[in-house]
Amino acid sequence: QVVQTVGPEHVIWASDFPHMECKYPESLKLFLEHTGMDKSALQKVLWDTPCWLYGVDAGAQNRL
């Protein structure tokens, strides 16, 4: 709902690793299974927006 409200260019996702209550290493799998976002929104939330936030060249790595 947050992504639908503010847009994927304003959201990043993190696994909360290494906290003990984190679902690691299954956290990304669970996120992808339950998110309901299309591939474009996932690309932004998981890669493009975090790269922008941290000043990393988003084109430097393979995309989803």
PDB file of N, CA, C and O in Angstrom, chain B, residues numbered from 101:
ATOM      1  N   GLN B 101       0.817  -1.192   0.000  1.00  0.00           N
ATOM      2  CA  GLN B 101       0.000   0.000   0.000  1.00  0.00           C
ATOM      3  C   GLN B 101       0.864   1.260   0.000  1.00  0.00           C
ATOM      4  O   GLN B 101       0.500   2.263  -0.614  1.00  0.00           O
ATOM      5  N   VAL B 102       1.987   1.212   0.675  1.00  0.00           N
ATOM      6  CA  VAL B 102       2.875   2.376   0.715  1.00  0.00           C
ATOM      7  C   VAL B 102       3.372   2.707  -0.682  1.00  0.00           C
ATOM      8  O   VAL B 102       3.367   3.870  -1.087  1.00  0.00           O
ATOM      9  N   VAL B 103       3.803   1.686  -1.423  1.00  0.00           N
ATOM     10  CA  VAL B 103       4.305   1.909  -2.785  1.00  0.00           C
ATOM     11  C   VAL B 103       3.205   2.494  -3.659  1.00  0.00           C
ATOM     12  O   VAL B 103       3.465   3.390  -4.462  1.00  0.00           O
ATOM     13  N   GLN B 104       1.988   2.003  -3.514  1.00  0.00           N
ATOM     14  CA  GLN B 104       0.868   2.541  -4.286  1.00  0.00           C
ATOM     15  C   GLN B 104       0.584   3.991  -3.910  1.00  0.00           C
ATOM     16  O   GLN B 104       0.172   4.778  -4.763  1.00  0.00           O
ATOM     17  N   THR B 105       0.793   4.350  -2.662  1.00  0.00           N
ATOM     18  CA  THR B 105       0.491   5.698  -2.184  1.00  0.00           C
ATOM     19  C   THR B 105       1.563   6.708  -2.562  1.00  0.00           C
ATOM     20  O   THR B 105       1.249   7.774  -3.091  1.00  0.00           O
ATOM     21  N   VAL B 106       2.832   6.384  -2.296  1.00  0.00           N
ATOM     22  CA  VAL B 106       3.901   7.364  -2.510  1.00  0.00           C
ATOM     23  C   VAL B 106       4.722   7.105  -3.762  1.00  0.00           C
ATOM     24  O   VAL B 106       5.483   7.972  -4.190  1.00  0.00           O
ATOM     25  N   GLY B 107       4.580   5.919  -4.359  1.00  0.00           N
ATOM     26  CA  GLY B 107       5.328   5.579  -5.562  1.00  0.00           C
ATOM     27  C   GLY B 107       6.615   4.838  -5.231  1.00  0.00           C
ATOM     28  O   GLY B 107       7.230   5.088  -4.195  1.00  0.00           O
ATOM     29  N   PRO B 108       7.026   3.922  -6.115  1.00  0.00           N
ATOM     30  CA  PRO B 108       8.207   3.101  -5.858  1.00  0.00           C
ATOM     31  C   PRO B 108       9.513   3.883  -5.845  1.00  0.00           C
ATOM     32  O   PRO B 108      10.520   3.395  -5.332  1.00  0.00           O
ATOM     33  N   GLU B 109       9.512   5.085  -6.401  1.00  0.00           N
ATOM     34  CA  GLU B 109      10.729   5.896  -6.388  1.00  0.00           C
ATOM     35  C   GLU B 109      10.955   6.557  -5.025  1.00  0.00           C
ATOM     36  O   GLU B 109      11.920   7.302  -4.854  1.00  0.00           O
ATOM     37  N   HIS B 110      10.078   6.294  -4.060  1.00  0.00           N
ATOM     38  CA  HIS B 110      10.223   6.826  -2.707  1.00  0.00           C
ATOM     39  C   HIS B 110      10.332   5.732  -1.657  1.00  0.00           C
ATOM     40  O   HIS B 110      10.249   6.007  -0.460  1.00  0.00           O
ATOM     41  N   VAL B 111      10.520   4.482  -2.103  1.00  0.00           N
ATOM     42  CA  VAL B 111      10.543   3.349  -1.173  1.00  0.00           C
ATOM     43  C   VAL B 111      11.760   2.482  -1.465  1.00  0.00           C
ATOM     44  O   VAL B 111      12.096   2.234  -2.623  1.00  0.00           O
ATOM     45  N   ILE B 112      12.419   2.021  -0.395  1.00  0.00           N
ATOM     46  CA  ILE B 112      13.444   0.987  -0.530  1.00  0.00           C
ATOM     47  C   ILE B 112      13.077  -0.143   0.419  1.00  0.00           C
ATOM     48  O   ILE B 112      12.330   0.059   1.377  1.00  0.00           O
ATOM     49  N   TRP B 113      13.596  -1.315   0.154  1.00  0.00           N
ATOM     50  CA  TRP B 113      13.314  -2.479   0.988  1.00  0.00           C
ATOM     51  C   TRP B 113      14.623  -3.014   1.531  1.00  0.00           C
ATOM     52  O   TRP B 113      15.635  -3.033   0.829  1.00  0.00           O
ATOM     53  N   ALA B 114      14.603  -3.451   2.783  1.00  0.00           N
ATOM     54  CA  ALA B 114      15.769  -4.078   3.400  1.00  0.00           C
ATOM     55  C   ALA B 114      15.310  -5.304   4.171  1.00  0.00           C
ATOM     56  O   ALA B 114      14.167  -5.370   4.620  1.00  0.00           O
ATOM     57  N   SER B 115      16.197  -6.266   4.320  1.00  0.00           N
ATOM     58  CA  SER B 115      15.852  -7.522   4.977  1.00  0.00           C
ATOM     59  C   SER B 115      15.918  -7.438   6.499  1.00  0.00           C
ATOM     60  O   SER B 115      15.406  -8.327   7.179  1.00  0.00           O
ATOM     61  N   ASP B 116      16.527  -6.407   7.043  1.00  0.00           N
ATOM     62  CA  ASP B 116      16.764  -6.244   8.474  1.00  0.00           C
ATOM     63  C   ASP B 116      17.810  -7.233   8.984  1.00  0.00           C
ATOM     64  O   ASP B 116      17.914  -7.450  10.191  1.00  0.00           O
ATOM     65  N   PHE B 117      18.571  -7.826   8.095  1.00  0.00           N
ATOM     66  CA  PHE B 117      19.668  -8.704   8.468  1.00  0.00           C
ATOM     67  C   PHE B 117      20.755  -7.846   9.098  1.00  0.00           C
ATOM     68  O   PHE B 117      21.012  -6.774   8.550  1.00  0.00           O
ATOM     69  N   PRO B 118      21.393  -8.189  10.145  1.00  0.00           N
ATOM     70  CA  PRO B 118      21.541  -9.479  10.792  1.00  0.00           C
ATOM     71  C   PRO B 118      20.747  -9.627  12.099  1.00  0.00           C
ATOM     72  O   PRO B 118      21.152 -10.414  12.954  1.00  0.00           O
ATOM     73  N   HIS B 119      19.685  -8.935  12.279  1.00  0.00           N
ATOM     74  CA  HIS B 119      18.896  -9.080  13.499  1.00  0.00           C
ATOM     75  C   HIS B 119      18.354 -10.506  13.610  1.00  0.00           C
ATOM     76  O   HIS B 119      17.982 -11.111  12.604  1.00  0.00           O
ATOM     77  N   MET B 120      18.311 -11.033  14.814  1.00  0.00           N
ATOM     78  CA  MET B 120      17.909 -12.421  15.030  1.00  0.00           C
ATOM     79  C   MET B 120      16.459 -12.696  14.605  1.00  0.00           C
ATOM     80  O   MET B 120      16.139 -13.820  14.218  1.00  0.00           O
ATOM     81  N   GLU B 121      15.585 -11.693  14.672  1.00  0.00           N
ATOM     82  CA  GLU B 121      14.191 -11.917  14.278  1.00  0.00           C
ATOM     83  C   GLU B 121      13.986 -11.828  12.760  1.00  0.00           C
ATOM     84  O   GLU B 121      12.881 -12.043  12.263  1.00  0.00           O
ATOM     85  N   CYS B 122      15.036 -11.516  12.051  1.00  0.00           N
ATOM     86  CA  CYS B 122      14.977 -11.457  10.588  1.00  0.00           C
ATOM     87  C   CYS B 122      14.734 -12.850  10.018  1.00  0.00           C
ATOM     88  O   CYS B 122      15.196 -13.840  10.585  1.00  0.00           O
ATOM     89  N   LYS B 123      14.025 -12.932   8.916  1.00  0.00           N
ATOM     90  CA  LYS B 123      13.716 -14.209   8.262  1.00  0.00           C
ATOM     91  C   LYS B 123      14.830 -14.664   7.312  1.00  0.00           C
ATOM     92  O   LYS B 123      14.615 -15.549   6.484  1.00  0.00           O
ATOM     93  N   TYR B 124      16.026 -14.057   7.431  1.00  0.00           N
ATOM     94  CA  TYR B 124      17.156 -14.390   6.574  1.00  0.00           C
ATOM     95  C   TYR B 124      17.448 -15.881   6.644  1.00  0.00           C
ATOM     96  O   TYR B 124      17.389 -16.433   7.743  1.00  0.00           O
ATOM     97  N   PRO B 125      17.749 -16.554   5.583  1.00  0.00           N
ATOM     98  CA  PRO B 125      17.967 -16.059   4.241  1.00  0.00           C
ATOM     99  C   PRO B 125      16.711 -16.060   3.368  1.00  0.00           C
ATOM    100  O   PRO B 125      16.814 -15.834   2.162  1.00  0.00           O
ATOM    101  N   GLU B 126      15.557 -16.301   3.928  1.00  0.00           N
ATOM    102  CA  GLU B 126      14.318 -16.385   3.159  1.00  0.00           C
ATOM    103  C   GLU B 126      13.610 -15.045   2.982  1.00  0.00           C
ATOM    104  O   GLU B 126      12.562 -14.992   2.338  1.00  0.00           O
ATOM    105  N   SER B 127      14.154 -13.962   3.536  1.00  0.00           N
ATOM    106  CA  SER B 127      13.433 -12.690   3.542  1.00  0.00           C
ATOM    107  C   SER B 127      13.115 -12.171   2.142  1.00  0.00           C
ATOM    108  O   SER B 127      11.999 -11.708   1.905  1.00  0.00           O
ATOM    109  N   LEU B 128      14.058 -12.234   1.214  1.00  0.00           N
ATOM    110  CA  LEU B 128      13.779 -11.754  -0.141  1.00  0.00           C
ATOM    111  C   LEU B 128      12.732 -12.633  -0.822  1.00  0.00           C
ATOM    112  O   LEU B 128      11.829 -12.122  -1.484  1.00  0.00           O
ATOM    113  N   LYS B 129      12.846 -13.938  -0.665  1.00  0.00           N
ATOM    114  CA  LYS B 129      11.864 -14.851  -1.251  1.00  0.00           C
ATOM    115  C   LYS B 129      10.461 -14.534  -0.720  1.00  0.00           C
ATOM    116  O   LYS B 129       9.510 -14.454  -1.497  1.00  0.00           O
ATOM    117  N   LEU B 130      10.330 -14.355   0.584  1.00  0.00           N
ATOM    118  CA  LEU B 130       9.035 -14.034   1.184  1.00  0.00           C
ATOM    119  C   LEU B 130       8.510 -12.693   0.683  1.00  0.00           C
ATOM    120  O   LEU B 130       7.323 -12.557   0.388  1.00  0.00           O
ATOM    121  N   PHE B 131       9.389 -11.712   0.588  1.00  0.00           N
ATOM    122  CA  PHE B 131       9.004 -10.395   0.083  1.00  0.00           C
ATOM    123  C   PHE B 131       8.441 -10.512  -1.334  1.00  0.00           C
ATOM    124  O   PHE B 131       7.374  -9.975  -1.632  1.00  0.00           O
ATOM    125  N   LEU B 132       9.165 -11.214  -2.199  1.00  0.00           N
ATOM    126  CA  LEU B 132       8.738 -11.345  -3.594  1.00  0.00           C
ATOM    127  C   LEU B 132       7.432 -12.124  -3.727  1.00  0.00           C
ATOM    128  O   LEU B 132       6.622 -11.828  -4.604  1.00  0.00           O
ATOM    129  N   GLU B 133       7.223 -13.117  -2.865  1.00  0.00           N
ATOM    130  CA  GLU B 133       5.998 -13.909  -2.919  1.00  0.00           C
ATOM    131  C   GLU B 133       4.762 -13.132  -2.482  1.00  0.00           C
ATOM    132  O   GLU B 133       3.656 -13.425  -2.935  1.00  0.00           O
ATOM    133  N   HIS B 134       4.937 -12.145  -1.607  1.00  0.00           N
ATOM    134  CA  HIS B 134       3.785 -11.479  -1.002  1.00  0.00           C
ATOM    135  C   HIS B 134       3.624 -10.011  -1.382  1.00  0.00           C
ATOM    136  O   HIS B 134       2.668  -9.369  -0.947  1.00  0.00           O
ATOM    137  N   THR B 135       4.523  -9.476  -2.170  1.00  0.00           N
ATOM    138  CA  THR B 135       4.499  -8.046  -2.447  1.00  0.00           C
ATOM    139  C   THR B 135       3.366  -7.607  -3.373  1.00  0.00           C
ATOM    140  O   THR B 135       2.737  -6.580  -3.119  1.00  0.00           O
ATOM    141  N   GLY B 136       3.094  -8.351  -4.425  1.00  0.00           N
ATOM    142  CA  GLY B 136       2.068  -7.960  -5.377  1.00  0.00           C
ATOM    143  C   GLY B 136       2.487  -6.837  -6.310  1.00  0.00           C
ATOM    144  O   GLY B 136       1.669  -6.361  -7.097  1.00  0.00           O
ATOM    145  N   MET B 137       3.742  -6.399  -6.243  1.00  0.00           N
ATOM    146  CA  MET B 137       4.223  -5.328  -7.128  1.00  0.00           C
ATOM    147  C   MET B 137       4.619  -5.901  -8.486  1.00  0.00           C
ATOM    148  O   MET B 137       5.058  -7.046  -8.590  1.00  0.00           O
ATOM    149  N   ASP B 138       4.456  -5.081  -9.522  1.00  0.00           N
ATOM    150  CA  ASP B 138       4.891  -5.516 -10.844  1.00  0.00           C
ATOM    151  C   ASP B 138       6.415  -5.394 -10.947  1.00  0.00           C
ATOM    152  O   ASP B 138       7.062  -4.834 -10.062  1.00  0.00           O
ATOM    153  N   LYS B 139       6.972  -5.918 -12.028  1.00  0.00           N
ATOM    154  CA  LYS B 139       8.429  -5.962 -12.196  1.00  0.00           C
ATOM    155  C   LYS B 139       9.054  -4.570 -12.192  1.00  0.00           C
ATOM    156  O   LYS B 139      10.144  -4.385 -11.650  1.00  0.00           O
ATOM    157  N   SER B 140       8.387  -3.604 -12.781  1.00  0.00           N
ATOM    158  CA  SER B 140       8.902  -2.236 -12.819  1.00  0.00           C
ATOM    159  C   SER B 140       9.019  -1.642 -11.412  1.00  0.00           C
ATOM    160  O   SER B 140      10.035  -1.035 -11.074  1.00  0.00           O
ATOM    161  N   ALA B 141       7.984  -1.819 -10.603  1.00  0.00           N
ATOM    162  CA  ALA B 141       8.018  -1.301  -9.231  1.00  0.00           C
ATOM    163  C   ALA B 141       9.080  -2.030  -8.415  1.00  0.00           C
ATOM    164  O   ALA B 141       9.793  -1.405  -7.631  1.00  0.00           O
ATOM    165  N   LEU B 142       9.192  -3.347  -8.592  1.00  0.00           N
ATOM    166  CA  LEU B 142      10.222  -4.106  -7.883  1.00  0.00           C
ATOM    167  C   LEU B 142      11.617  -3.612  -8.257  1.00  0.00           C
ATOM    168  O   LEU B 142      12.482  -3.474  -7.392  1.00  0.00           O
ATOM    169  N   GLN B 143      11.835  -3.348  -9.538  1.00  0.00           N
ATOM    170  CA  GLN B 143      13.127  -2.835  -9.998  1.00  0.00           C
ATOM    171  C   GLN B 143      13.480  -1.547  -9.265  1.00  0.00           C
ATOM    172  O   GLN B 143      14.624  -1.358  -8.851  1.00  0.00           O
ATOM    173  N   LYS B 144      12.507  -0.666  -9.105  1.00  0.00           N
ATOM    174  CA  LYS B 144      12.753   0.603  -8.424  1.00  0.00           C
ATOM    175  C   LYS B 144      12.989   0.402  -6.931  1.00  0.00           C
ATOM    176  O   LYS B 144      13.941   0.950  -6.377  1.00  0.00           O
ATOM    177  N   VAL B 145      12.134  -0.376  -6.276  1.00  0.00           N
ATOM    178  CA  VAL B 145      12.223  -0.560  -4.821  1.00  0.00           C
ATOM    179  C   VAL B 145      13.480  -1.331  -4.423  1.00  0.00           C
ATOM    180  O   VAL B 145      14.110  -1.010  -3.415  1.00  0.00           O
ATOM    181  N   LEU B 146      13.844  -2.337  -5.198  1.00  0.00           N
ATOM    182  CA  LEU B 146      14.975  -3.189  -4.832  1.00  0.00           C
ATOM    183  C   LEU B 146      16.316  -2.715  -5.385  1.00  0.00           C
ATOM    184  O   LEU B 146      17.364  -3.126  -4.885  1.00  0.00           O
ATOM    185  N   TRP B 147      16.303  -1.857  -6.410  1.00  0.00           N
ATOM    186  CA  TRP B 147      17.582  -1.484  -7.016  1.00  0.00           C
ATOM    187  C   TRP B 147      17.706   0.010  -7.322  1.00  0.00           C
ATOM    188  O   TRP B 147      18.591   0.673  -6.782  1.00  0.00           O
ATOM    189  N   ASP B 148      16.840   0.545  -8.173  1.00  0.00           N
ATOM    190  CA  ASP B 148      17.026   1.915  -8.652  1.00  0.00           C
ATOM    191  C   ASP B 148      16.978   2.958  -7.530  1.00  0.00           C
ATOM    192  O   ASP B 148      17.853   3.820  -7.451  1.00  0.00           O
ATOM    193  N   THR B 149      15.977   2.886  -6.677  1.00  0.00           N
ATOM    194  CA  THR B 149      15.843   3.874  -5.607  1.00  0.00           C
ATOM    195  C   THR B 149      16.956   3.757  -4.570  1.00  0.00           C
ATOM    196  O   THR B 149      17.507   4.784  -4.173  1.00  0.00           O
ATOM    197  N   PRO B 150      17.316   2.547  -4.109  1.00  0.00           N
ATOM    198  CA  PRO B 150      18.457   2.466  -3.193  1.00  0.00           C
ATOM    199  C   PRO B 150      19.754   2.984  -3.823  1.00  0.00           C
ATOM    200  O   PRO B 150      20.546   3.646  -3.152  1.00  0.00           O
ATOM    201  N   CYS B 151      19.973   2.689  -5.098  1.00  0.00           N
ATOM    202  CA  CYS B 151      21.176   3.209  -5.769  1.00  0.00           C
ATOM    203  C   CYS B 151      21.167   4.731  -5.774  1.00  0.00           C
ATOM    204  O   CYS B 151      22.190   5.359  -5.503  1.00  0.00           O
ATOM    205  N   TRP B 152      20.019   5.330  -6.081  1.00  0.00           N
ATOM    206  CA  TRP B 152      19.909   6.789  -6.068  1.00  0.00           C
ATOM    207  C   TRP B 152      20.194   7.329  -4.662  1.00  0.00           C
ATOM    208  O   TRP B 152      20.941   8.296  -4.507  1.00  0.00           O
ATOM    209  N   LEU B 153      19.606   6.712  -3.651  1.00  0.00           N
ATOM    210  CA  LEU B 153      19.771   7.168  -2.274  1.00  0.00           C
ATOM    211  C   LEU B 153      21.233   7.153  -1.843  1.00  0.00           C
ATOM    212  O   LEU B 153      21.698   8.085  -1.188  1.00  0.00           O
ATOM    213  N   TYR B 154      21.957   6.099  -2.209  1.00  0.00           N
ATOM    214  CA  TYR B 154      23.348   5.954  -1.784  1.00  0.00           C
ATOM    215  C   TYR B 154      24.351   6.485  -2.804  1.00  0.00           C
ATOM    216  O   TYR B 154      25.559   6.374  -2.590  1.00  0.00           O
ATOM    217  N   GLY B 155      23.877   7.059  -3.905  1.00  0.00           N
ATOM    218  CA  GLY B 155      24.771   7.637  -4.895  1.00  0.00           C
ATOM    219  C   GLY B 155      25.548   6.612  -5.695  1.00  0.00           C
ATOM    220  O   GLY B 155      26.671   6.875  -6.125  1.00  0.00           O
ATOM    221  N   VAL B 156      24.951   5.439  -5.899  1.00  0.00           N
ATOM    222  CA  VAL B 156      25.579   4.359  -6.651  1.00  0.00           C
ATOM    223  C   VAL B 156      25.031   4.365  -8.078  1.00  0.00           C
ATOM    224  O   VAL B 156      23.843   4.603  -8.296  1.00  0.00           O
ATOM    225  N   ASP B 157      25.906   4.101  -9.040  1.00  0.00           N
ATOM    226  CA  ASP B 157      25.476   4.015 -10.431  1.00  0.00           C
ATOM    227  C   ASP B 157      24.620   2.786 -10.606  1.00  0.00           C
ATOM    228  O   ASP B 157      25.125   1.665 -10.544  1.00  0.00           O
ATOM    229  N   ALA B 158      23.329   2.975 -10.825  1.00  0.00           N
ATOM    230  CA  ALA B 158      22.369   1.865 -10.942  1.00  0.00           C
ATOM    231  C   ALA B 158      22.673   0.988 -12.152  1.00  0.00           C
ATOM    232  O   ALA B 158      22.292  -0.182 -12.171  1.00  0.00           O
ATOM    233  N   GLY B 159      23.346   1.525 -13.150  1.00  0.00           N
ATOM    234  CA  GLY B 159      23.669   0.749 -14.339  1.00  0.00           C
ATOM    235  C   GLY B 159      24.939  -0.083 -14.195  1.00  0.00           C
ATOM    236  O   GLY B 159      25.296  -0.823 -15.113  1.00  0.00           O
ATOM    237  N   ALA B 160      25.620   0.025 -13.069  1.00  0.00           N
ATOM    238  CA  ALA B 160      26.882  -0.669 -12.869  1.00  0.00           C
ATOM    239  C   ALA B 160      26.711  -2.162 -12.649  1.00  0.00           C
ATOM    240  O   ALA B 160      27.660  -2.923 -12.839  1.00  0.00           O
ATOM    241  N   GLN B 161      25.520  -2.597 -12.253  1.00  0.00           N
ATOM    242  CA  GLN B 161      25.265  -4.015 -11.980  1.00  0.00           C
ATOM    243  C   GLN B 161      24.110  -4.496 -12.852  1.00  0.00           C
ATOM    244  O   GLN B 161      23.400  -3.701 -13.467  1.00  0.00           O
ATOM    245  N   ASN B 162      23.944  -5.781 -12.890  1.00  0.00           N
ATOM    246  CA  ASN B 162      22.799  -6.343 -13.630  1.00  0.00           C
ATOM    247  C   ASN B 162      21.496  -5.932 -12.971  1.00  0.00           C
ATOM    248  O   ASN B 162      21.421  -5.804 -11.749  1.00  0.00           O
ATOM    249  N   ARG B 163      20.497  -5.732 -13.765  1.00  0.00           N
ATOM    250  CA  ARG B 163      19.167  -5.406 -13.256  1.00  0.00           C
ATOM    251  C   ARG B 163      18.414  -6.678 -12.955  1.00  0.00           C
ATOM    252  O   ARG B 163      18.857  -7.770 -13.310  1.00  0.00           O
ATOM    253  N   LEU B 164      17.259  -6.541 -12.291  1.00  0.00           N
ATOM    254  CA  LEU B 164      16.436  -7.703 -11.947  1.00  0.00           C
ATOM    255  C   LEU B 164      15.961  -8.417 -13.183  1.00  0.00           C
ATOM    256  O   LEU B 164      15.255  -9.421 -13.084  1.00  0.00           O
TER     257      LEU B 164
END
